[in-house]
Amino acid sequence: MKKIVITFGAWNNEMGYGLVDAPVGDQTLTISGSELRAGTYLYALIADGKKVDTKRMILTK
């Protein structure tokens, strides 16, 4: 692997967030729930241009 990208956005595509682009290695991504509305969000891990996995996050307030 040479490049890792994480995409993050709202389930209904109402809000989209930019890409987190990082070199391969130990990385940490922190998302502050205080800046988001309650709802369902999706985030995907892409390695070398291929989607590895997509997960769902449910934020309640």
PyMOL commands that set and color helices and strands:
alter all, ss='L'
color gray80, all
select helices_A, chain A and resi 33-35
alter helices_A, ss='H'
color red, helices_A
select strands_A, chain A and resi 3-10+20-23+39-47+50-59
alter strands_A, ss='S'
color yellow, strands_A
deselect
rebuild
show_as cartoon
